[in-house]
Amino acid sequence: MVVGSVMAPARAQVVVIANGSPITELDIRQRIKLIGTSSQKTATRQEAINELIDDRLKVAKGKVYGLEVGDDEINSAFNSMAARQNISPAQFAQALERAGMSANAVKSRIRAEMTWNQLVRGKFGSSLRVGEGDITRAMRDRNESENTLGYIYTLYPVTFVIPNGSSAAVLDDKRRQAENLRARFVSCKSGLALARAQRDVAVRESITKSSADLPAPLRELLDKLEVGRLSTPDVTPQGLQMFALCDKKASSAESPAKRELRDEIFARRFEAEAKKYLDEVRKSAMIEYK
C-alpha cells in the first residue's frame, strides 16, 4: 500500500535493486561505517552503494552455480574476527552496534566475499595455479636465492586457561605462573610433565608445522627459541597460550620466502580474474535506482 511506504522509516527506504535484491538506506549507512572501520578511509555514498551492489551480484551468481555458503561457515568466520580482537562473538556484536553497525551487516559482507572467493577459484583454477617455474622466475627477478631453508617444527600448545570476565589481577597472576613455568621448562620430557601437573593448564597433542605455514610473528619467535624450551605467553580468548618447541628440522619443503612469493603471485592473478569476471557480471545485471 502507498500509505505504508510513506510511513515506513526512512532508513528502510529502498534505494537500489540489484537483480531483484533490494538495498536500503540503512544498508548504505552501515556499509559506509564498515568501510571506514575496516580500511580506515571515509567512503563516499556511491562507493558504499557499489560495494553493496557487487555483494548482491556475487551471491546471486554463486546461486546460479549452486554455490551457497552455509550459516555455519559465516558464523565461524565472524567468530574468528572476534577472536583476533580477543573478545567473544557477543562482545564483538555489541561493539559493532555501538559503532552503528549490525552483526548481520558484517555477515552479509562475509557471505559475499566467501561466495566470490570460492566461485572465482572454481571457475579460474587452472589459470590461477602458480608453478615452480613462476617461483623461479620471480626469485630471479628479485635477485633472491632459491636455496633458502624451511623448517619443520614439532610443537605442543600449552594454555593457562582463564575464564571469560576474569579480572586484571587474575590475568597478572596467571602470567606470573606462566613465566615461572617457562623458567623451569628446560626439556620437553620434564617440562610437559610439569605443565600437565599444574591446575588449569591444558596441554594439547603435538602438532607438526612447516615454517612456511606459520604466521610471520610465530615463525620469528620459534626461530629464536631453543629446542626444549617454551615460548612467551600470548593472550588468546582461551587464556595465555605458549608453544613448547620439541623438535626443529631443516627441510627441503617450501621455505617461507617461496611461500610468500607464491601467495603474492596467486593474489595478483586472483584479483585480475575476479575484477574481469565481476565486470562481466555487472554488464548483464539488472540494476535499478529508485
Backbone hydrogen bonds, N-H to C=O, Kabsch-Sander energy under -0.5 kcal/mol:
donor,donor_aa,acceptor,acceptor_aa,energy
5,S,1,M,-1.6
6,V,2,V,-1.8
7,M,3,V,-2.1
8,A,4,G,-1.2
12,A,9,P,-1.4
13,Q,10,A,-1.7
15,V,23,I,-3.1
16,V,23,I,-1.7
17,I,288,E,-2.5
18,A,21,S,-2.7
19,N,17,I,-0.6
19,N,286,M,-3.3
21,S,18,A,-1.9
23,I,16,V,-2.9
25,E,13,Q,-2.1
26,L,11,R,-2.8
28,I,24,T,-1.9
29,R,25,E,-2.4
30,Q,26,L,-2.5
31,R,27,D,-2.3
32,I,28,I,-2.3
33,K,29,R,-1.7
34,L,30,Q,-2.4
35,I,31,R,-2.7
36,G,32,I,-1.9
37,T,33,K,-2.2
38,S,34,L,-2.5
39,S,35,I,-2.5
40,Q,36,G,-1.2
41,K,35,I,-0.6
43,A,41,K,-0.7
48,A,44,T,-2.0
49,I,45,R,-2.3
50,N,46,Q,-2.8
51,E,47,E,-2.1
52,L,48,A,-2.3
53,I,49,I,-2.7
54,D,50,N,-2.5
55,D,51,E,-2.5
56,R,52,L,-2.2
57,L,53,I,-2.4
58,K,54,D,-2.6
59,V,55,D,-2.2
60,A,56,R,-2.2
61,K,57,L,-2.6
62,G,58,K,-2.0
63,K,59,V,-1.8
64,V,60,A,-1.4
65,Y,61,K,-1.1
65,Y,62,G,-0.5
66,G,63,K,-1.6
67,L,62,G,-3.4
68,E,66,G,-0.7
74,I,70,G,-1.8
75,N,71,D,-3.1
76,S,72,D,-2.2
77,A,73,E,-2.1
78,F,74,I,-2.4
79,N,75,N,-2.8
80,S,76,S,-1.9
81,M,77,A,-1.7
82,A,78,F,-1.8
83,A,79,N,-2.5
84,R,80,S,-2.1
85,Q,81,M,-0.6
85,Q,82,A,-1.1
86,N,83,A,-1.8
87,I,82,A,-2.1
92,F,88,S,-2.4
93,A,89,P,-2.4
94,Q,90,A,-2.0
95,A,91,Q,-2.3
96,L,92,F,-2.1
97,E,93,A,-2.1
98,R,94,Q,-2.2
99,A,95,A,-1.3
100,G,97,E,-1.6
101,M,96,L,-3.0
106,V,102,S,-1.5
107,K,103,A,-2.5
108,S,104,N,-2.2
109,R,105,A,-1.4
110,I,106,V,-2.3
111,R,107,K,-2.7
112,A,108,S,-2.0
113,E,109,R,-2.3
114,M,110,I,-2.8
115,T,111,R,-2.4
116,W,112,A,-2.5
117,N,113,E,-2.5
118,Q,114,M,-2.1
119,L,115,T,-2.3
120,V,116,W,-2.9
121,R,117,N,-2.2
122,G,118,Q,-2.3
123,K,119,L,-2.5
124,F,120,V,-2.6
128,L,124,F,-1.4
129,R,125,G,-1.0
131,G,129,R,-0.6
135,I,131,G,-1.7
136,T,132,E,-2.8
137,R,133,G,-2.5
138,A,134,D,-2.1
139,M,135,I,-2.5
140,R,136,T,-2.1
141,D,137,R,-2.4
142,R,138,A,-1.3
143,N,140,R,-1.3
144,E,139,M,-3.1
148,T,145,S,-0.5
150,G,251,S,-1.4
152,I,249,K,-2.7
153,Y,151,Y,-0.5
153,Y,209,K,-3.3
154,T,247,D,-2.3
155,L,153,Y,-0.6
155,L,207,I,-3.0
156,Y,244,A,-1.7
158,V,242,M,-3.0
159,T,202,A,-2.8
160,F,240,L,-2.8
161,V,159,T,-0.9
161,V,200,D,-2.3
162,I,238,Q,-2.0
166,S,163,P,-1.4
171,L,167,S,-1.9
172,D,168,A,-2.5
173,D,169,A,-2.1
174,K,170,V,-2.5
175,R,171,L,-2.3
176,R,172,D,-2.0
177,Q,173,D,-2.1
178,A,174,K,-2.5
179,E,175,R,-2.5
180,N,176,R,-2.2
181,L,177,Q,-2.1
182,R,178,A,-2.3
183,A,179,E,-2.0
184,R,180,N,-1.3
185,F,181,L,-1.1
185,F,182,R,-0.5
186,V,184,R,-1.1
191,G,187,S,-2.8
192,L,188,C,-2.1
193,A,189,K,-0.8
194,L,190,S,-2.0
195,A,191,G,-2.4
196,R,192,L,-2.5
197,A,193,A,-1.3
198,Q,194,L,-0.5
198,Q,195,A,-1.2
201,V,198,Q,-0.9
202,A,159,T,-2.9
203,V,201,V,-0.5
204,R,157,P,-2.2
204,R,202,A,-0.6
207,I,155,L,-2.9
209,K,153,Y,-2.4
209,K,207,I,-0.5
211,S,151,Y,-2.8
213,D,210,S,-1.6
214,L,211,S,-0.9
219,R,215,P,-2.5
220,E,216,A,-2.7
221,L,217,P,-1.8
222,L,218,L,-2.5
223,D,219,R,-2.0
224,K,220,E,-1.1
225,L,221,L,-0.6
228,G,245,L,-4.3
229,R,226,E,-1.5
229,R,245,L,-0.5
231,S,243,F,-2.2
234,D,241,Q,-2.1
236,T,239,G,-2.9
239,G,236,T,-0.6
240,L,160,F,-2.2
241,Q,234,D,-3.0
241,Q,239,G,-0.7
242,M,158,V,-3.1
244,A,156,Y,-2.6
245,L,229,R,-2.3
245,L,243,F,-0.6
246,C,154,T,-2.6
246,C,244,A,-0.9
247,D,154,T,-1.0
249,K,152,I,-2.1
251,S,150,G,-2.8
259,R,255,S,-2.6
260,E,256,P,-2.6
261,L,257,A,-1.9
262,R,258,K,-2.8
263,D,259,R,-2.7
264,E,260,E,-1.9
265,I,261,L,-2.5
266,F,262,R,-2.5
267,A,263,D,-2.5
268,R,264,E,-2.0
269,R,265,I,-2.2
270,F,266,F,-3.1
271,E,267,A,-2.6
272,A,268,R,-2.0
273,E,269,R,-2.5
274,A,270,F,-2.9
275,K,271,E,-2.3
276,K,272,A,-2.0
277,Y,273,E,-2.4
278,L,274,A,-2.5
279,D,275,K,-2.1
280,E,276,K,-1.6
281,V,277,Y,-2.4
282,R,278,L,-2.6
283,K,279,D,-1.8
284,S,280,E,-1.2
285,A,282,R,-1.1
287,I,285,A,-0.8
288,E,17,I,-2.7
288,E,286,M,-0.5
289,Y,287,I,-0.5
290,K,15,V,-3.0
